[in-house]
Amino acid sequence: MVLHSRRTRGTATMIEILDMALIWALVVQALFSLATLDSAAGAAAMRSYSQFEEQVEATTTSMSLGAAAGGGRGGGEQQPAAAAAHESSSEAQSLMTTTAAKPQEILPSFREAPAFRNDNQCVQSPVVNRTAEGICDSSSVHIAMTLDIAYLRGSMAAVFSILKHTGCPENVIFHFLVGDRDDDDQNDHASSSSSSSSELLLRSLIDSTFPFLRFKIYHFNEALVKTRISASVRLALEHPLNYARSYLADILEPCVKRVIYLDSDLIVVDDIVKLWGTRLGFRAIGAPEYCHANLTKYFTDSFWNNKEMIKIFDGKKPCYFNTGVMVMNLVKWREQNYRGTIEDWMMKQQETRIYELGSLPPFLLVFAGDVEPIDHRWNKHGLGGDNLEGRCRPLHPGPVSLLHWSGKGKPWIRLDARKPCPVDNLWAPYDLLLPSSSAAASSSLSLSSSSYS
């Protein structure tokens, strides 16, 4: 879904009003949080927002009456026009009710990040807007991440860290994938409406936190993978967004030929341009490999005892790699249909259980032994501990460019619980969460994160 598209003039006006309502809701939320220090600020916020609501209601009524009048067209054409205007108005009002009535229940507040600007030596990007032309900018670094409420705090920290440590922040474009908001018992229309409101809220929040960020939000249709996902050792690993990385070549514009995929539970402490410069050669992905890891533990005996299946590794030296940090050649992905190959292995898993760990094993089956190795400094993973208990783990020795809290434990949850691991203190400086965020929002986010990590 392209959030900047506009279908009709009536729809455009209502969406513009909705955008303003969301901005006001975020502003009011921030002002209310200061009410304990300045009650006048809270009162002023209430008066301003009330006036804005009255303005929206008046504009909506005017639009509906104008549409019913028919604008000089014959009676036979007035009915569809009025119906379309009424549907657009009702849709926007319903969305406004959903988003404006519950912003504090589902979204925390984040402070605005500094405006990072390019160094003098940066190549000047010919396009710096969010149009299709801007998204296709081949002179920029393209980064893809999934984005959901559960990981929002981690995502904000990750984006902040990338911008802070690159010399050319204006040459970085983010591609955010957003899944369905409600997983069960949704008809197509309700699911689409819910997804739209969720995406609109997230877009507004990103805009307010990173006003100069170049980004686009895409809707990931979770139905693509729901029937293919099998039970894992941890419920969180079954979330459909974990599989979205397999579909990047199809979701992103064809003009995007290369992308860095990053998980949301990490921070970058080096210039991302260095990672972007990885030469993949004829390979589809590049990632740090860990050949000392025991690859056999990632698959069941049913796999290793199947003579046909294990032929997938014939002639290769397969090594474990973590899929949370990858440089991807999307042209090769499209040509070779790696999405289809991964889906095939997921269907084989449905017939015979050949692995236990969510979205990782299919990647190992397709790419292990055929990965362009990247320096380990670009994925110091495992900082979240194991997948069951999430106990503290020390940082691996050696130079560090990226710290990754893969595993059950997440730094924001442990910090909030005042039981941080030593490495969590390295993540804390990038946390943009406002201390004034409501306890309910922070609590809700922490609980969600523990469920979807």
N, C-alpha and C positions, 0 to 999 in steps of 0.2 A: 504494500500500500504506500503510495506517495502522499505524504501529508500536506504538501504544498499545492496539490492539484485543486482546481475549482471547476465544478461541472456547470452550474448555472449562476446567473447574477444573484438570484435570491439566496441560493445556498452559500455563495461567496460572502454575502453580507452577514448572514447569520454566523458563519464560521469565524469571520473577523470579530464579531461581537463576542463570540465564545472565547476566542483567543484573549480578548481584553478581560473577560470575566475571570479566566484562569490566572492571568497576571495579577489582577486585583486580589484574587483569593490568596495567592502566594504572598503578596505584599501585606495584606491584612493579617495573615498568619504570623508573619514576622513581627508586625507591630503589636499584635496581641501578646506575643511572647515577652514584650518589653513592658507590658502593662503593670507588672509588679514594681517596676522602677519608675514608670511615668504613666499614671492613670489617664492623663490627658491624651497621650498617644493612642491608647486603646479606644477612648471615646471618639477621637477624631477619625480613627480608622473605621469605626462602626458607621459614623455619619457619612463618610465618603463612599463606603461600599453600598449603603442603603440608597444613596442618591444614584449610584451607578445602576443598581438593580431596577429602580424606577425608570431610568433612561432606557434600559434594555427592554422592559415591558412595553413602554410606549412605542419604541421602534418596531418591535415585533407586531404589535397591533396595527400600526400604520402599514407595514408590509403586507399583512394578511388582507386588509381592506383594499389596498392598492391592487393586489393580485385579483381579488374578486371583481373589481371594476372592469377588468378586461383590457384596459389600455387602448380602447378604440376599436378592438377587433369585434367580429361578428359573434352572436350568441353561441354559435356552434363551437367556437374556439375558447370561450370564456371558461367553460367547465374544466377542461384539462389544466388550464393555467392556474385556476384557483385551487384545484386539487393538489397540483405540484407545489404551490406556495404553502398551502396548509401542511402538506407532508414535510416539507423542508423546515417550516417553523416548528412543528411538533417534534421533529427529530432533534433539532438544535436545543429546544427547551428541555427535552428529556435528557439529552446529554449534559446540558448545563446543570440540571438537578443532580445528576449522578456525580459529576465532577466537582461542582462547587459545594455540595452539601457534605461531602466526605473527604476533603483534601487532607485534613489532619489525621484521619483514621488510617490512610493508606500510604501517605508520603511524609517523610521527614523533611526538615529544612536544612539547606546547605548554604554556607556563605559563598559569596561571589569570589571566584578565583581571579588573580591578577590578570591583566591583559598582556599576554606574552607576545613579543614581536620578533621578527626575523633579525638575525645578525646581518651586518653589511655584506658578508661573503656569501649569503644564501642566493641561490638562483631565484630570480623573481618569477613567481608563478603568474602565468598570463591571465588566469581567471581565479578570483577569490570569492565567488558567490556560491550559492547552493543550487543553482540550476543544473539541468542535465549536463550542460557544457562544463560546469564547475566540477561535477562528480567525475567526469571523464578526463580530468586533468592528469596527464601522464607524467608531469614533472613533479607531482606530489607523492608523498608516502601515504599509502592506503592501509588503514587498520580496521579489521572487523572484530566486533565483540557482540555477544548476546547481552540483552538488557532486560532485566525484570525487577520487580519490587524487592524480591528477596535479596538480590545482590547489588542493589542500587548504591549502597554506601561503599562497597568495594569498587564498583565501576567508577564512581566519582573520583576515588583516590587513585585508581589506575590511570584515568585520563589526565588528572592533575600532574601525576608523576612524569608522564610522557611529555607533556607540554613544558614542564619545569626544566627538564634535562636535555631537551633538544635545542640546537642552535637555530633551527628553522621551524618554529611552531606553526607559522602561517602556511607552511607547505605540507601540513598533515591533514588528511581527511579521514573522518571516522564513519564507518558503516555499522549502524546498530541494528541488530535483529531482535525483534520483539515477538513473543509467542502469544497464544490465546490467553486471555485473562482468566476465563473460567473453563475448567477442564471437562466437567461433566454436565449432562442434562441440559445442553444448550442446543436450540435449533439454529439453523444457519443465520437467520436474521439477528437473533439475540446475540449470538457469538460474535458476529461481525460488528454490531453496535458496541458491545462490551470491549472488543479489541480496539475499536476506534477511540473510545474514550480513554482507555489505558494508554494508548500510543500518544494521544494528544496531551495527556497529563505529563508523560515522560518528556515529550518534546519541550513543553513549556518549562519544566524544571531544568532541563539541560541548558536551555536558552538563558535562564536566569542565573545559572551557576557559571556558565562559560559563554558570555555574550558574543565572543568573537570566534567561537569554535566553528569549523567547517564540518558539517555532519549531515547524514541522512538516516532516517529511520525506515526500516523495511519490516513488513509483517511476515513472520514465519508461520506457515500453515501446519500446525502440529498434527493434523490428520495424516500428513505424509508419512509419519513414523509411528504413530500410536499403535497400529496393528502389528508393527514389526518389533516393538520393544519387548524384551523378555525380562523376567524378574532378575534382580541383581542382589548382591550381598548387602546393599544399603538402598533404601527406598529413594533417596535423593538422586542416585545415579540413573534412575528410570525417568527422570523428568525429560520431556521431549526436547527442550531447548539444548540439552547436552548433545543432541544429534544434529543441531542446525549447521554446524561447521561442515558437514558432509554435503550441504546444499548451497554453499556460497557461490559456486560457479554458475548455478542456475538463478539465484536470487539477485545477485549483483548485476549491474549493467554489463553487457558484452564488452564494452569499451574498457572495463576494469580488467586488466590482464594479469595482475599480480596483487597479492594482498598478504598482510601479516595478520594471522589470527591470534588473538590473545584471550585468555580466560579473564574473569573479573576479579579474581582473588590474588592479584599480584601488583607489584609496583616496579617501575622501570627507573633505574638510577644511572643510566647512561644515555647517550644520544641514540634514539631509535633509528636514525639514518644509517648507523653502522649495521644494524640488523637488516635493514632494507637492502643494503648493498650486497647481501649474500648472493653468490652466483650459484644457481641451481643446475646449470648445464642441461642435460636431457631429463632430469628428474622432476617430478611433480611437486615434491615438498622438500623442505629443509628443516631440520630440527636437531637439537642436541641428542646424541645417542648415548646409551648406557649399556655397553656390551658386557659389563660384569654382572648385570642383573640376570637372574634365572628366568629365562623366557618360558620355560615349561610350566611355571606356576600360573601363568595367565590363561591356560587352557586345561580342560578336563581330560581325564583318561579316555573318554569317548572320542576326543579329537586325536590324541596321540596314537590311539589304537586303530584309527581309520587310515588305511594305507593310501587311499585316494586323497583324503583331505591333507595329509601331511606333505603331499607332493608340492603344495603351494610354496614350500621353502626349499625345494630342490634347486641346487646351484646358487643358493644365496647364503650369506652369513647374517642371519636376522639378529637384530639387536632391539632391545626395548627402547622406546622413546615416549615422551609425554606429549599428548596432543593439545596441551594448553598453550603452547608456544610453537607456532609453525609459520614458515614462509611458504606461500602456496602459489604455484604457477597455474592460474585459472584457465589459461589457453589449453594447456595439456589436460587439465581436468575435464574440460568440455570435449576435447577430441577423443579421449580415452574412456569417457563415461565412467569415471571412478565412483560417482554417486551410485550408479546401477550396480557396480561390483560390490560395494559396501552393503547395499540393500540385499543382494543375493546371499551374502554371508549371514545377514540378520535373519533371513528366512530359513536358512539351514539351521540356525540356532533354534528356531521354532520347532523344527522336526527332531533334532537331536541336540541336547544341551552340551555345547562344546566350550563354553566360557562362562564366567561368573561376573565380570566387571563391566557392565554397561556399555558405553560407546567406544571404549579404548580397544578391545580385542579386534573388532572388524578392521580398524585402521592398521593394527599390527599384521593382520592376515594379508592385507592388500599391499602395505608399503614396507614392512620390516625387511631389511636387507637391500632396500632400494631408496634410502633416504640420504639426502645430501647432509653430511654431518656439520653441525654448527657448534662453535665453542660452548662448553658447559656453562660459562659465565652467563649465558643468555637464558638459562632456566635452572636456577637454584631451587628446585621443587621439593615437595615433601615437608614444607614448613608447617603444614596443618596436621602433621602426624599421620597415623594410619587411618583406614577407612572405617574402623569400628569404634575406637576410643579417642582418637585425636590427641594423643599425648604430645608433650613438647619434644621437639627435635632441634638439635643444634644446626647452625648454618654450616654447610660443607666448606672445607678449606678451598682457598684459591680466589682469584679475582671475581668480582660480582658486578653484573650489569642488570640483572633482573631477579627479584625475589618472588617466589611463588608459593602461596599457602595451599597447595593441593593437599587433599586429605580432609578429614572431618572437621578439624579445628580451624576456625576463622578468626583473624586478629581482632576484628571489631566486637565479636561476641565475647572473647576472652578479656578484652580490655574493659568492656562494660560490666563484666562480672567481677572485675578487679582481681582476676586470676590470670594475668598475661604470662605468656612464655617470653623469655628474653628477646627472641627475634621479633615479637609483636611490637616492641618499642621502636623498631625500625620502620614499621608501617604507620605508626601514630602521627608523625608530622604531616602526612599526606591526607589525613582525615579531614574532610571539609564539613562534616556534620556540625551544625550550630549547637552550642551548649544549651541554647534556649528552646531546642526542639522539644515538643511535648513528650512526656514519659510514655504515653500510650503509643505514639508513633514509633519511638525507638524500641519499645518492647515488642511491638508487632513486627518490626523489621528483623529484630534479632531472632524471634521465634521462627519467622519464615526462613531466614538464612540457615538455621539449624536443620530445617526440613528439606531444603533444596540445594544444599552444598554439594 
